[in-house]
Amino acid sequence: MDESSKKQVSAQQQKQNICRRYRETEPKNLEVIPVSTVQPDLYDDEKPKRVAVYARVSTDDPRQTSSYELQKRYYEAQIEKHPNWTLAAIYADEGRSGTSIEKREEFNRMIEDVLTNLGFRTKKGGAIWSEGSVLQILQNERHCGAVRARKTFTPSYLDHKSRKNRGDRLQ
């Protein structure tokens, strides 16, 4: 039997032993720990935060100028509501498509400022962030807020399959 087969057998034996122990234990001897329903406060004002604003409109059409200004004003007002938040910078791209980050100069500057200038390392420990690394983070629901907003949830810890939240959990 090769090494990997031995490890598989050993892991299976461990799982069987754990299952057997739980089956043989009387329910009165088990302690059930209830699920916590306390949700983290995303706007916790106790901790100081440096907050950046990113606003974008996709065309140079003058009618979208109001949208652009409203975005900036909205986020500035949000930051002012929280005394421990400090506006780090406003990054704004006018007339830039959201389908590609290549021409979004302010977006790229924001990523550069946040990741590289603050010393954050890539997954592999590098100091220089590639477009692909940033895109992977932005598409990961854990980083983009879908989990915090509870748009998805994992009903079973056994299979780790996530489901869309259709009113099953509080948002």
Backbone as CSV, one residue per row, in Angstrom:
resi,resn,N_x,N_y,N_z,CA_x,CA_y,CA_z,C_x,C_y,C_z
1,MET,0.857,-1.179,0.000,0.000,0.000,0.000,0.903,1.242,0.000
2,ASP,0.654,2.167,-0.928,1.489,3.363,-1.010,1.105,4.361,0.107
3,GLU,1.915,5.400,0.238,1.762,6.389,1.329,0.418,7.109,1.291
4,SER,-0.040,7.511,0.101,-1.310,8.238,0.005,-2.485,7.343,0.379
5,SER,-2.440,6.065,0.032,-3.499,5.120,0.397,-3.542,4.926,1.910
6,LYS,-2.352,4.864,2.530,-2.284,4.725,3.993,-2.908,5.935,4.682
7,LYS,-2.645,7.134,4.141,-3.211,8.349,4.732,-4.730,8.354,4.598
8,GLN,-5.238,7.900,3.442,-6.685,7.849,3.226,-7.337,6.884,4.205
9,VAL,-6.744,5.716,4.378,-7.285,4.720,5.297,-7.257,5.271,6.722
10,SER,-6.154,5.894,7.095,-6.023,6.472,8.428,-7.081,7.552,8.673
11,ALA,-7.313,8.418,7.686,-8.321,9.470,7.822,-9.714,8.866,7.944
12,GLN,-9.993,7.828,7.161,-11.295,7.161,7.236,-11.494,6.511,8.601
13,GLN,-10.437,5.907,9.137,-10.525,5.291,10.464,-10.798,6.345,11.532
14,GLN,-10.135,7.483,11.430,-10.369,8.553,12.396,-11.814,9.024,12.337
15,LYS,-12.348,9.207,11.149,-13.740,9.637,11.000,-14.697,8.605,11.593
16,GLN,-14.429,7.335,11.330,-15.283,6.272,11.867,-15.239,6.248,13.388
17,ASN,-14.045,6.448,13.963,-13.912,6.474,15.420,-14.696,7.637,16.031
18,ILE,-14.626,8.794,15.400,-15.357,9.966,15.906,-16.860,9.720,15.823
19,CYS,-17.331,9.199,14.683,-18.762,8.907,14.517,-19.228,7.895,15.563
20,ARG,-18.435,6.860,15.794,-18.788,5.826,16.769,-18.898,6.419,18.167
21,ARG,-17.948,7.286,18.539,-17.980,7.919,19.865,-19.250,8.733,20.064
22,TYR,-19.669,9.476,19.022,-20.894,10.275,19.145,-22.134,9.398,19.214
23,ARG,-22.143,8.313,18.478,-23.306,7.410,18.522,-23.426,6.742,19.881
24,GLU,-22.289,6.416,20.497,-22.282,5.721,21.781,-22.494,6.651,22.971
25,THR,-22.394,7.954,22.771,-22.569,8.906,23.864,-24.046,9.189,24.071
26,GLU,-24.465,9.203,25.325,-25.861,9.493,25.638,-26.126,10.984,25.424
27,PRO,-27.299,11.331,24.859,-27.628,12.743,24.601,-27.535,13.637,25.836
28,LYS,-27.840,13.095,27.015,-27.781,13.921,28.233,-26.348,14.342,28.578
29,ASN,-25.360,13.640,28.027,-23.960,13.975,28.280,-23.373,14.946,27.255
30,LEU,-24.178,15.308,26.246,-23.716,16.239,25.221,-24.129,17.664,25.579
31,GLU,-23.277,18.600,25.327,-23.603,20.012,25.533,-23.901,20.619,24.169
32,VAL,-25.098,21.159,24.028,-25.499,21.783,22.774,-25.210,23.273,22.889
33,ILE,-24.422,23.784,21.978,-24.074,25.209,21.968,-24.984,25.890,20.959
34,PRO,-25.842,26.826,21.421,-26.788,27.466,20.490,-26.070,28.368,19.484
35,VAL,-26.701,28.526,18.331,-26.173,29.388,17.285,-26.289,30.839,17.732
36,SER,-25.259,31.607,17.516,-25.291,33.028,17.858,-26.074,33.794,16.803
37,THR,-27.014,34.606,17.246,-27.800,35.405,16.311,-27.318,36.850,16.269
38,VAL,-26.253,37.148,16.989,-25.716,38.502,17.001,-24.964,38.756,15.706
39,GLN,-25.362,39.802,15.004,-24.708,40.150,13.749,-23.679,41.246,14.015
40,PRO,-22.521,41.164,13.353,-21.525,42.216,13.555,-22.022,43.546,12.996
41,ASP,-21.686,44.614,13.694,-22.064,45.946,13.231,-21.006,46.433,12.251
42,LEU,-21.382,46.514,10.978,-20.426,46.924,9.954,-20.030,48.385,10.104
43,TYR,-20.848,49.153,10.806,-20.584,50.578,10.968,-20.127,50.886,12.388
44,ASP,-19.391,49.966,12.987,-18.892,50.138,14.344,-18.038,51.402,14.414
45,ASP,-18.496,52.369,15.195,-17.781,53.641,15.291,-16.697,53.649,16.358
46,GLU,-16.542,52.562,17.070,-15.525,52.507,18.115,-14.112,52.461,17.535
47,LYS,-13.983,51.799,16.412,-12.656,51.653,15.805,-12.454,52.728,14.748
48,PRO,-11.337,53.444,14.806,-11.056,54.430,13.752,-10.833,53.728,12.410
49,LYS,-11.386,54.329,11.361,-11.252,53.752,10.027,-10.876,54.839,9.032
50,ARG,-9.982,54.491,8.113,-9.694,55.351,6.964,-10.540,54.828,5.821
51,VAL,-11.389,55.681,5.268,-12.348,55.258,4.267,-12.070,55.971,2.954
52,ALA,-12.074,55.213,1.861,-11.895,55.790,0.531,-13.214,55.718,-0.216
53,VAL,-13.432,56.668,-1.098,-14.643,56.724,-1.913,-14.249,56.460,-3.358
54,TYR,-15.004,55.567,-4.015,-14.806,55.363,-5.448,-16.133,55.609,-6.138
55,ALA,-16.148,56.568,-7.059,-17.347,56.893,-7.833,-17.027,56.730,-9.312
56,ARG,-18.053,56.292,-10.084,-17.823,56.087,-11.516,-19.124,56.253,-12.279
57,VAL,-19.023,56.910,-13.410,-20.115,56.924,-14.386,-19.527,56.439,-15.699
58,SER,-20.347,55.732,-16.479,-19.797,55.038,-17.638,-19.667,55.873,-18.901
59,THR,-20.290,57.036,-18.953,-20.161,57.857,-20.165,-19.846,59.291,-19.786
60,ASP,-19.419,60.069,-20.778,-19.161,61.493,-20.572,-20.418,62.328,-20.770
61,ASP,-21.543,61.689,-20.906,-22.813,62.376,-21.123,-23.069,63.353,-19.961
62,PRO,-23.314,64.637,-20.260,-23.542,65.628,-19.208,-24.675,65.253,-18.258
63,ARG,-25.642,64.456,-18.729,-26.751,64.053,-17.867,-26.297,63.120,-16.742
64,GLN,-25.139,62.466,-16.931,-24.634,61.580,-15.879,-23.791,62.328,-14.854
65,THR,-23.515,63.586,-15.098,-22.739,64.374,-14.147,-23.434,64.424,-12.799
66,SER,-24.766,64.539,-12.813,-25.482,64.589,-11.543,-25.319,63.274,-10.781
67,SER,-25.334,62.137,-11.490,-25.141,60.841,-10.844,-23.769,60.768,-10.183
68,TYR,-22.792,61.251,-10.907,-21.413,61.278,-10.423,-21.300,62.118,-9.149
69,GLU,-21.855,63.315,-9.188,-21.813,64.209,-8.033,-22.607,63.633,-6.860
70,LEU,-23.754,63.020,-7.152,-24.562,62.427,-6.093,-23.838,61.268,-5.412
71,GLN,-23.120,60.472,-6.186,-22.347,59.372,-5.595,-21.312,59.909,-4.615
72,LYS,-20.565,60.908,-5.064,-19.527,61.473,-4.205,-20.138,62.082,-2.948
73,ARG,-21.209,62.852,-3.109,-21.858,63.501,-1.976,-22.411,62.499,-0.969
74,TYR,-23.018,61.429,-1.502,-23.587,60.392,-0.634,-22.507,59.791,0.268
75,TYR,-21.379,59.408,-0.325,-20.328,58.763,0.463,-19.633,59.742,1.401
76,GLU,-19.487,60.969,1.000,-18.929,61.974,1.900,-19.840,62.149,3.120
77,ALA,-21.152,62.177,2.893,-22.110,62.310,3.993,-22.055,61.095,4.918
78,GLN,-21.901,59.906,4.330,-21.792,58.693,5.145,-20.575,58.770,6.059
79,ILE,-19.480,59.257,5.529,-18.249,59.355,6.320,-18.415,60.404,7.420
80,GLU,-19.073,61.501,7.119,-19.291,62.547,8.123,-20.176,62.074,9.270
81,LYS,-21.075,61.135,9.004,-21.968,60.613,10.051,-21.209,59.823,11.120
82,HIS,-20.041,59.357,10.784,-19.276,58.490,11.686,-18.024,59.235,12.153
83,PRO,-17.999,59.646,13.420,-16.909,60.488,13.911,-15.520,59.854,13.852
84,ASN,-15.429,58.539,13.909,-14.115,57.894,13.874,-13.672,57.499,12.470
85,TRP,-14.440,57.909,11.467,-14.046,57.638,10.086,-13.329,58.858,9.539
86,THR,-12.269,58.614,8.806,-11.513,59.674,8.155,-11.507,59.428,6.655
87,LEU,-11.819,60.454,5.880,-11.791,60.321,4.423,-10.339,60.263,3.968
88,ALA,-9.949,59.119,3.415,-8.576,58.949,2.937,-8.403,59.630,1.587
89,ALA,-9.356,59.399,0.672,-9.278,60.000,-0.662,-10.567,59.705,-1.415
90,ILE,-10.803,60.514,-2.434,-11.908,60.258,-3.356,-11.298,59.892,-4.695
91,TYR,-11.660,58.734,-5.187,-11.193,58.256,-6.483,-12.411,58.259,-7.397
92,ALA,-12.293,58.895,-8.541,-13.461,59.027,-9.408,-13.071,58.925,-10.880
93,ASP,-13.767,58.055,-11.573,-13.582,57.893,-13.016,-14.860,58.338,-13.712
94,GLU,-14.736,59.343,-14.564,-15.876,59.806,-15.368,-15.711,59.277,-16.779
95,GLY,-16.802,58.793,-17.333,-16.771,58.327,-18.722,-15.971,57.066,-18.905
96,ARG,-15.986,56.179,-17.902,-15.229,54.925,-17.987,-16.156,53.737,-17.830
97,SER,-16.018,52.791,-18.710,-16.837,51.582,-18.674,-16.445,50.723,-17.487
98,GLY,-17.427,50.023,-16.941,-17.170,49.129,-15.828,-16.734,47.743,-16.261
99,THR,-16.672,47.498,-17.565,-16.340,46.159,-18.050,-14.846,45.873,-18.048
100,SER,-14.030,46.905,-17.971,-12.585,46.706,-17.981,-11.947,47.678,-16.995
101,ILE,-10.919,47.218,-16.300,-10.250,48.124,-15.364,-9.022,48.792,-15.989
102,GLU,-8.702,48.433,-17.216,-7.503,48.976,-17.850,-7.525,50.496,-17.971
103,LYS,-8.649,51.063,-18.366,-8.718,52.509,-18.580,-9.262,53.264,-17.371
104,ARG,-9.558,52.557,-16.317,-10.086,53.200,-15.111,-8.917,53.634,-14.229
105,GLU,-8.343,54.768,-14.569,-7.115,55.236,-13.930,-7.272,55.438,-12.420
106,GLU,-8.366,56.042,-12.009,-8.565,56.304,-10.585,-8.794,55.014,-9.803
107,PHE,-9.494,54.076,-10.402,-9.684,52.782,-9.752,-8.334,52.110,-9.539
108,ASN,-7.513,52.115,-10.570,-6.189,51.500,-10.471,-5.321,52.221,-9.455
109,ARG,-5.454,53.543,-9.388,-4.691,54.307,-8.384,-5.145,53.940,-6.979
110,MET,-6.456,53.753,-6.790,-6.984,53.361,-5.486,-6.427,51.997,-5.064
111,ILE,-6.442,51.053,-5.988,-5.913,49.719,-5.683,-4.427,49.807,-5.339
112,GLU,-3.700,50.585,-6.111,-2.268,50.778,-5.850,-2.043,51.372,-4.463
113,ASP,-2.812,52.409,-4.130,-2.680,53.059,-2.823,-2.997,52.092,-1.690
114,VAL,-4.088,51.389,-1.829,-4.538,50.519,-0.745,-3.627,49.313,-0.570
115,LEU,-3.329,48.633,-1.633,-2.596,47.375,-1.522,-1.097,47.562,-1.446
116,THR,-0.526,48.220,-2.427,0.930,48.297,-2.505,1.509,49.296,-1.502
117,ASN,0.985,50.513,-1.479,1.559,51.538,-0.613,1.364,51.261,0.868
118,LEU,0.353,50.485,1.226,0.141,50.146,2.628,0.853,48.860,3.018
119,GLY,1.534,48.242,2.085,2.348,47.074,2.389,1.600,45.751,2.417
120,PHE,0.385,45.703,1.884,-0.323,44.430,1.830,0.373,43.520,0.827
121,ARG,0.477,42.279,1.181,1.136,41.292,0.336,0.108,40.476,-0.440
122,THR,0.541,39.993,-1.595,-0.331,39.117,-2.377,-0.438,37.773,-1.670
123,LYS,-1.285,36.906,-2.199,-1.481,35.578,-1.624,-0.163,34.813,-1.542
124,LYS,0.699,35.032,-2.525,1.987,34.337,-2.568,3.104,35.117,-1.888
125,GLY,2.759,36.219,-1.220,3.748,36.986,-0.480,4.436,38.080,-1.264
126,GLY,4.039,38.314,-2.496,4.668,39.346,-3.319,4.202,40.743,-2.938
127,ALA,4.953,41.733,-3.356,4.622,43.126,-3.047,3.879,43.802,-4.194
128,ILE,3.952,43.233,-5.387,3.307,43.850,-6.545,2.055,43.063,-6.892
129,TRP,0.947,43.787,-6.999,-0.350,43.161,-7.264,-0.641,43.173,-8.757
130,SER,-1.020,42.025,-9.288,-1.396,41.947,-10.697,-2.894,42.201,-10.827
131,GLU,-3.314,42.491,-12.035,-4.728,42.718,-12.314,-5.552,41.485,-11.940
132,GLY,-5.019,40.319,-12.233,-5.725,39.069,-11.936,-5.935,38.852,-10.446
133,SER,-4.921,39.193,-9.634,-5.054,39.036,-8.183,-6.141,39.936,-7.628
134,VAL,-6.162,41.163,-8.088,-7.174,42.119,-7.627,-8.553,41.669,-8.085
135,LEU,-8.670,41.236,-9.321,-9.947,40.788,-9.854,-10.474,39.590,-9.065
136,GLN,-9.587,38.679,-8.693,-9.989,37.514,-7.915,-10.571,37.938,-6.569
137,ILE,-9.967,38.913,-5.923,-10.474,39.416,-4.647,-11.827,40.078,-4.837
138,LEU,-11.947,40.890,-5.875,-13.195,41.617,-6.102,-14.350,40.683,-6.451
139,GLN,-14.059,39.550,-7.048,-15.112,38.609,-7.414,-15.445,37.629,-6.299
140,ASN,-14.611,37.558,-5.276,-14.846,36.668,-4.159,-15.895,37.287,-3.253
141,GLU,-17.001,36.583,-3.024,-18.103,37.174,-2.261,-17.706,37.524,-0.829
142,ARG,-16.734,36.857,-0.271,-16.323,37.175,1.093,-15.650,38.543,1.179
143,HIS,-15.041,38.970,0.076,-14.387,40.268,0.067,-15.298,41.384,-0.418
144,CYS,-16.297,41.045,-1.211,-17.107,42.114,-1.794,-18.386,42.390,-1.033
145,GLY,-18.597,41.730,0.080,-19.708,42.094,0.935,-20.932,41.217,0.852
146,ALA,-20.982,40.267,-0.070,-22.184,39.443,-0.191,-22.415,38.620,1.068
147,VAL,-21.356,38.124,1.696,-21.523,37.337,2.905,-21.926,38.241,4.063
148,ARG,-21.280,39.388,4.173,-21.635,40.305,5.257,-23.067,40.797,5.130
149,ALA,-23.527,40.958,3.920,-24.903,41.386,3.698,-25.850,40.187,3.713
150,ARG,-25.288,39.003,3.906,-26.039,37.754,3.975,-26.847,37.477,2.715
151,LYS,-26.248,37.756,1.561,-26.903,37.432,0.295,-26.855,35.931,0.051
152,THR,-25.839,35.287,0.637,-25.762,33.840,0.588,-25.506,33.339,2.002
153,PHE,-25.781,32.063,2.222,-25.488,31.457,3.509,-25.171,29.984,3.291
154,THR,-24.549,29.367,4.265,-24.193,27.959,4.192,-25.027,27.218,5.225
155,PRO,-26.088,26.523,4.787,-26.974,25.877,5.744,-26.354,24.679,6.459
156,SER,-25.411,24.005,5.825,-24.812,22.822,6.429,-23.294,22.940,6.430
157,TYR,-22.729,22.769,7.598,-21.273,22.811,7.687,-20.646,21.541,7.114
158,LEU,-21.462,20.530,6.876,-20.928,19.270,6.375,-20.534,19.333,4.905
159,ASP,-21.391,19.956,4.078,-21.071,19.980,2.649,-20.558,21.329,2.167
160,HIS,-20.652,22.357,2.996,-20.133,23.700,2.688,-20.720,24.311,1.419
161,LYS,-21.914,23.871,1.018,-22.547,24.433,-0.174,-23.329,25.675,0.227
162,SER,-23.073,26.772,-0.481,-23.790,28.004,-0.145,-25.074,28.098,-0.962
163,ARG,-26.047,28.806,-0.387,-27.334,29.012,-1.046,-27.646,30.494,-1.056
164,LYS,-28.419,30.911,-2.060,-28.897,32.289,-2.095,-29.898,32.477,-0.968
165,ASN,-29.817,33.622,-0.324,-30.727,33.933,0.770,-32.027,34.486,0.195
166,ARG,-33.047,33.714,0.266,-34.370,34.145,-0.208,-35.300,34.308,0.990
167,GLY,-34.828,35.075,1.972,-35.613,35.294,3.180,-35.389,34.242,4.238
168,ASP,-34.469,33.309,4.011,-34.188,32.254,4.981,-33.417,32.791,6.193
169,ARG,-32.602,33.788,5.987,-31.783,34.386,7.054,-32.026,35.897,7.064
170,LEU,-31.816,36.513,8.232,-31.946,37.961,8.330,-30.863,38.638,7.520
171,GLN,-31.195,39.790,6.928,-30.193,40.542,6.180,-29.922,41.843,6.861
